[in-house]
């Protein structure tokens, strides 16, 4: 989401006559987008701003803009840490950046404009949220792949998460507006899109006031001519519905990939997190998804050391992870975020050495599962979208399968990034596959891949 917001600010600044530069020292404007989901992001921001300060001293005309979640949370406090910043904007008013740059240039004073709500931002601009984000011009992720925002904000109350505080309540874009953007992207050669939202499973609930519309959206986006792959992130396990899994199973363009955040395998900790499901309900939904989509790749998020987590709680997490057999997991040590319920549970914080030990054990288990899942693909023929040359060996190309798995292979002919090719998988590690190039896929093919087992002698 932050990456996409950055691309939209880039597109906005280009629309008013600016152009991107590779070296920050050459810039007239430096935009720094921020995240506050983990403490390390805070530290990285101020370290980076310190580097930009030296560039500003060499180029006094440079303007520094800080936006995003941390700016939304800290507001004027950010200027106390970095008084040389010219403009601070939040998550709701990114479209105001050109105006604020002009204002700070005229006044010579720093400006902090951080609306507390989306409604307040709309009152400032009178554009019904157009300055917020999704109506801004954006830069595609690549010429062949793009993010499309379908929703902003979150109505959940997870006790470790700051998103509802800095992104506000859920707000969904109209389906026809989303499909229109996807169609425009496809007309420019984009063949893969990723639908973005804080909780995509609840997309449209604020429109209908009843059931979500996410399954309907997947079906309509999947029918757009030229779109061969549709991905989405992030869903919430408690909100995923059978019709969503059915759409994933039956719409050719929707990839066999599901990010399914677990966070913990302990029912007690899940209740403390306010996640809205227990371990058995989570595993039941996962089993149902895999029954309908046998070739489904599943990734997850897991927090280690949530306040009050005991050894038994952690063992329950290991048990669920072992049963789930994830293809990959984003694992985190608990990070206390100001303003959250969990941040007030100081008397239950787990000793850092214990957290570190548990984290290592979890990573070992996840790595074994990932390796096993990847090795099971040796002998299959995969459709791979070429991304570019390997950083380690420029004679090797890298690409992604429909499942989102990274593949390394040597091409038998010159191949452009974005091309679709067939690769026979010959080897596997926990984070990648290796394969043998078989040939190009036909242009315009939009058929769901059926894994082929290649006989070996």
C-alpha positions in Angstrom: 0.0 0.0 0.0 2.8 2.4 0.9 4.7 1.5 -2.3 1.6 2.2 -4.4 1.0 5.5 -2.6 4.5 6.5 -3.4 3.9 5.7 -7.1 0.8 7.9 -7.1 2.8 10.8 -5.6 5.4 10.3 -8.3 2.7 10.3 -10.9 1.2 13.5 -9.4 4.5 15.3 -9.4 5.1 14.3 -13.0 1.7 15.6 -13.9 2.7 19.1 -12.7 5.9 19.1 -14.8 8.5 17.4 -12.6 10.5 14.4 -13.6 12.2 11.7 -11.5 15.9 11.7 -10.8 18.1 8.8 -9.7 20.3 10.8 -7.4 18.6 12.5 -4.4 21.3 15.2 -4.6 20.0 16.3 -8.0 16.4 16.6 -6.7 14.4 19.8 -6.2 11.9 17.8 -4.2 12.4 14.7 -2.1 9.3 12.9 -1.0 9.7 10.5 1.9 6.8 8.1 2.4 6.6 6.6 5.9 5.3 3.5 7.7 4.6 3.1 11.4 3.7 -0.6 11.5 7.0 -1.4 13.3 9.4 0.5 15.4 12.3 -0.1 13.0 10.5 2.0 10.3 10.6 5.0 12.7 14.3 4.6 13.2 15.0 4.3 9.5 13.0 7.4 8.7 15.0 9.7 11.0 18.3 8.1 9.8 17.3 8.7 6.2 16.2 12.3 6.9 19.7 12.9 8.5 21.3 11.9 5.2 18.9 14.2 3.2 19.7 17.1 5.6 23.3 17.1 4.3 22.1 17.2 0.7 19.8 20.1 1.7 22.8 22.0 3.1 24.5 21.6 -0.3 21.3 22.6 -2.2 19.2 25.1 -0.1 16.5 25.2 -2.8 15.7 21.5 -2.2 12.3 20.9 -0.6 11.6 17.9 1.6 8.1 16.4 2.0 7.3 13.7 4.5 4.0 11.8 4.2 2.3 8.6 5.1 1.4 6.7 8.3 4.2 8.0 10.6 3.5 11.6 9.5 -0.2 11.0 10.1 0.5 9.8 13.7 3.3 12.2 14.7 2.3 15.5 12.9 4.1 18.4 14.5 6.4 16.1 16.5 8.1 15.1 13.2 9.3 18.7 12.8 10.7 18.7 16.3 12.9 15.8 15.2 13.7 17.2 11.8 12.9 21.0 11.6 14.4 21.2 8.1 11.5 19.3 6.6 9.3 21.7 4.5 6.0 19.8 4.3 4.3 17.2 6.4 1.2 15.5 5.0 -0.8 12.5 6.2 -2.4 9.6 4.5 -5.6 11.4 3.5 -4.3 14.4 1.6 -1.4 13.3 -0.6 -3.0 15.1 -3.6 -2.3 18.4 -1.8 1.5 18.1 -2.1 1.9 20.4 -5.1 -0.2 23.1 -3.5 1.7 22.8 -0.2 5.1 23.0 -1.9 4.0 26.2 -3.5 2.8 27.6 -0.2 6.0 26.7 1.6 8.0 28.2 -1.2 6.1 31.5 -0.9 6.2 31.7 2.9 9.6 30.1 3.6 7.9 28.3 6.5 7.4 24.6 7.2 3.8 23.4 6.7 2.0 20.6 8.6 -1.3 19.6 7.1 -2.5 16.4 8.5 -6.3 15.9 8.4 -7.6 13.6 11.2 -10.2 11.9 9.0 -11.0 11.4 5.3 -14.0 13.6 5.7 -11.9 16.4 7.0 -9.6 16.1 4.0 -12.6 16.2 1.7 -13.7 19.4 3.4 -10.3 20.9 2.7 -10.2 20.0 -1.0 -13.9 19.7 -1.9 -13.1 16.8 -4.2 -14.8 13.9 -2.3 -11.5 12.1 -1.6 -9.8 12.8 -4.9 -6.8 14.2 -3.1 -6.6 11.2 -0.8 -5.1 8.6 -3.1 -6.9 6.5 -5.7 -7.8 9.3 -8.2 -4.2 10.5 -8.4 -2.2 9.6 -11.5 0.1 6.7 -10.7 3.2 5.1 -12.1 2.9 1.4 -12.9 4.9 -1.0 -10.8 6.5 -2.1 -14.1 5.3 -1.8 -17.7 3.7 -5.2 -17.3 2.5 -5.2 -13.7 0.6 -2.7 -11.6 -1.1 -2.1 -8.3 -4.7 -1.1 -8.1 -6.1 0.2 -4.9 -9.7 -1.0 -4.2 -10.1 0.1 -0.6 -8.5 2.1 2.1 -8.8 2.0 5.9 -9.8 -0.8 8.2 -12.7 -1.4 10.6 -11.0 -4.2 12.6 -9.6 -3.7 16.1 -6.5 -5.9 16.2 -4.8 -4.8 19.4 -1.3 -4.7 17.9 -2.1 -2.7 14.8 -2.0 1.1 14.1 -3.7 0.9 10.7 -7.2 2.0 11.8 -5.6 5.0 13.6 -3.6 6.2 10.6 -5.7 5.0 7.6 -9.2 5.5 9.1 -12.4 3.5 8.5 -12.9 1.3 5.5 -13.8 3.0 2.3 -14.3 1.1 -1.0 -14.0 2.4 -4.5 -16.9 1.7 -6.9 -16.5 -1.5 -8.9 -16.9 0.3 -12.3 -14.1 2.8 -11.3 -11.7 -0.1 -10.5 -12.6 -2.0 -13.6 -12.1 1.1 -15.6 -8.6 1.6 -14.2 -7.7 -2.0 -14.9 -8.9 -1.7 -18.5 -6.8 1.4 -19.0 -3.8 -0.3 -17.6 -4.4 -3.4 -19.8 -4.6 -1.1 -22.9 -1.1 0.1 -22.1 0.3 -3.4 -21.9 -0.1 -4.3 -18.2 -1.0 -8.0 -17.9 -0.7 -8.5 -14.2 -2.5 -6.5 -11.5 -2.5 -6.7 -7.7 -5.6 -5.5 -5.9 -4.7 -3.6 -2.7 -6.6 -3.0 0.5 -6.2 -3.3 4.2 -8.8 -6.0 4.3 -9.8 -6.9 0.7 -12.3 -9.6 1.9 -14.6 -6.9 3.3 -14.4 -4.8 0.1 -17.8 -3.3 -0.7 -19.4 -3.9 2.6 -19.6 -0.1 3.2 -21.3 0.2 -0.2 -23.9 -2.5 0.2 -24.2 -2.3 4.0 -24.5 -6.1 3.7 -22.2 -8.7 2.3 -18.9 -7.8 0.7 -18.4 -7.5 -3.1 -14.9 -8.9 -3.3 -15.9 -12.1 -5.2 -17.9 -10.0 -7.7 -14.9 -7.7 -8.1 -12.5 -10.6 -8.8 -14.8 -12.0 -11.5 -15.2 -8.6 -13.2 -11.5 -7.8 -13.1 -10.6 -11.3 -14.3 -12.6 -10.7 -17.5 -10.8 -7.6 -18.5 -9.2 -8.3 -21.9 -5.4 -8.5 -21.7 -5.2 -9.2 -17.9 -3.6 -12.6 -17.4 -2.9 -12.5 -13.7 -4.8 -11.1 -10.8 -3.4 -11.1 -7.3 -4.6 -9.4 -4.1 -3.5 -8.4 -0.7 -4.2 -8.4 2.2 -7.2 -10.5 3.3 -8.4 -11.2 6.8 -9.1 -14.8 7.7 -12.3 -14.0 9.6 -13.8 -12.3 6.6 -12.9 -14.7 3.7 -16.1 -16.1 2.3 -16.8 -19.3 0.2 -17.8 -17.2 -2.8 -14.3 -15.6 -2.8 -12.6 -19.0 -2.8 -15.0 -20.1 -5.6 -14.1 -17.0 -7.7 -10.4 -17.8 -7.1 -11.0 -21.4 -8.2 -13.1 -20.6 -11.4 -11.7 -17.3 -12.7 -8.8 -18.2 -15.0 -6.9 -14.9 -14.4 -7.0 -15.1 -10.6 -3.7 -16.7 -9.4 -3.5 -19.7 -7.2 -1.9 -17.6 -4.4 -3.4 -16.7 -1.0 -1.9 -14.6 1.7 -3.7 -15.8 4.9 -2.3 -14.0 8.0 -2.3 -16.3 11.0 -0.5 -14.0 13.6 -0.7 -16.7 16.3 -1.7 -20.4 16.7 -2.8 -19.9 20.3 -6.5 -19.4 20.8 -5.8 -17.4 23.9 -3.4 -15.0 22.2 -5.7 -14.7 19.1 -8.5 -13.6 21.5 -6.1 -11.1 23.1 -5.2 -9.8 19.6 -9.0 -9.5 18.7 -8.5 -11.5 15.6 -12.0 -12.9 15.4 -11.1 -16.6 14.8 -9.5 -19.5 16.6 -6.9 -21.9 15.3 -9.4 -24.6 14.3 -11.5 -22.1 12.4 -8.4 -20.8 10.6 -7.3 -24.3 9.6 -10.8 -25.2 8.5 -10.9 -22.3 6.1 -7.5 -23.1 4.9 -8.5 -26.8 4.2 -11.6 -25.6 2.4 -9.5 -23.3 0.2 -7.1 -26.0 -0.7 -9.9 -28.5 -1.5 -11.3 -26.0 -4.1 -7.8 -24.9 -5.3 -5.5 -28.0 -5.0 -2.5 -26.1 -6.4 -2.9 -23.2 -4.0 0.2 -21.5 -2.5 -0.4 -20.0 0.9 1.7 -17.4 2.7 1.1 -15.9 6.2 2.1 -13.4 8.8 3.1 -14.5 12.4 4.0 -12.4 15.4 6.3 -13.9 18.0 6.3 -12.6 21.6 2.9 -10.9 21.8 2.4 -9.6 25.4 1.5 -12.6 27.6 2.7 -15.3 25.2 3.7 -18.3 27.2 5.8 -21.3 26.0 2.6 -23.3 25.6 1.1 -20.5 23.5 4.1 -20.6 21.3 4.0 -24.4 21.0 0.4 -24.0 19.8 1.7 -21.7 17.1 4.3 -24.2 16.0 1.6 -26.9 15.9 -0.6 -24.8 13.6 2.3 -23.8 11.4 3.4 -27.5 11.0 -0.2 -28.5 10.0 -0.7 -25.5 7.7 2.5 -26.2 5.7 2.9 -22.7 4.5 4.8 -21.9 1.3 6.4 -18.9 3.0 5.8 -16.7 6.1 6.5 -13.2 7.1 7.6 -13.6 10.7 8.0 -10.7 13.2 9.0 -10.2 16.7 6.4 -8.2 18.5 6.9 -4.4 18.1 5.0 -2.1 20.5 3.2 0.6 18.6 2.1 3.8 20.4 -1.7 4.1 20.8 -2.5 0.4 20.5 -4.0 -1.7 23.2 -1.0 -4.1 23.2 1.4 -1.1 23.9 -0.3 -0.7 27.3 0.3 -4.3 28.2 3.8 -3.5 29.4 3.6 -5.7 32.5 3.1 -8.7 30.1 5.9 -8.0 27.7 8.0 -11.1 27.0 11.7 -11.2 27.7 13.6 -10.2 24.4 15.9 -13.2 24.7 13.0 -15.6 25.0 11.3 -13.9 22.0 14.5 -14.2 20.0 14.8 -17.9 20.7 11.2 -18.5 19.8 11.6 -16.5 16.6 14.6 -18.7 15.5 12.6 -21.9 16.2 9.7 -20.6 14.1 11.8 -19.5 11.2 13.5 -23.0 11.1 10.1 -24.6 10.9 8.8 -22.3 8.2 12.0 -22.8 6.2 11.5 -26.6 6.3 7.9 -26.3 5.2 8.8 -23.9 2.4 11.6 -26.2 1.2 9.2 -29.2 1.2 6.5 -27.3 -0.7 9.0 -26.1 -3.3 10.6 -29.5 -3.7 7.2 -30.9 -4.5 7.2 -28.7 -7.6 10.3 -30.3 -9.1 9.2 -32.0 -12.3 6.3 -29.6 -13.0 6.1 -27.3 -16.0 5.3 -23.8 -14.8 4.1 -20.6 -16.5 6.7 -18.0 -15.6 6.5 -14.2 -16.1 10.0 -12.9 -16.8 11.1 -10.1 -14.5 14.7 -9.6 -15.5 18.2 -10.8 -15.0 19.5 -12.3 -11.8 21.6 -10.0 -9.7 24.1 -12.7 -9.2 24.4 -14.0 -12.7 23.4 -12.0 -15.7 23.1 -15.1 -17.9 20.2 -16.2 -15.7 16.7 -14.8 -15.9 14.3 -14.6 -13.0 10.5 -14.6 -13.0 7.4 -15.5 -11.1 5.0 -18.4 -11.3 1.2 -17.9 -10.9 1.8 -18.9 -7.3 4.2 -16.0 -6.9 7.2 -18.3 -6.5 10.6 -17.0 -7.8 12.2 -19.0 -10.6 15.7 -18.8 -11.9 16.4 -20.2 -15.4 18.7 -19.8 -18.4 16.8 -18.6 -21.5 17.1 -20.3 -24.8 16.5 -17.0 -26.7 16.3 -13.3 -25.9 13.3 -12.6 -23.7 11.8 -9.3 -22.7 10.7 -8.6 -19.1 6.9 -9.2 -18.9 7.1 -12.2 -21.3 5.3 -15.4 -20.3 7.4 -18.6 -20.8 7.2 -22.3 -19.9 9.9 -23.6 -17.5 10.4 -27.1 -16.3 11.3 -27.1 -12.6 14.5 -29.0 -11.9 15.6 -27.9 -8.4 14.3 -26.0 -5.4 15.4 -24.1 -2.3 13.2 -22.6 0.5 12.9 -19.2 -1.3 13.2 -20.1 -5.0 12.9 -22.6 -7.8 15.3 -23.4 -10.6 14.2 -24.6 -14.0 14.9 -25.3 -17.6 13.5 -23.0 -20.3 11.0 -24.8 -22.6 9.6 -22.0 -24.7 7.3 -19.0 -24.9 3.7 -19.0 -24.0 1.3 -17.8 -26.7 0.4 -14.1 -26.5 -3.0 -13.5 -25.0 -3.2 -16.9 -23.4 -5.3 -16.6 -20.2 -5.9 -20.2 -19.3 -5.4 -21.5 -15.8 -2.2 -23.6 -15.7 -2.6 -27.3 -15.1 0.6 -28.6 -13.4 2.2 -31.2 -15.6 4.3 -33.9 -14.0 7.3 -34.7 -16.3 8.5 -38.3 -16.2 12.1 -38.6 -15.2 14.4 -41.6 -16.2 
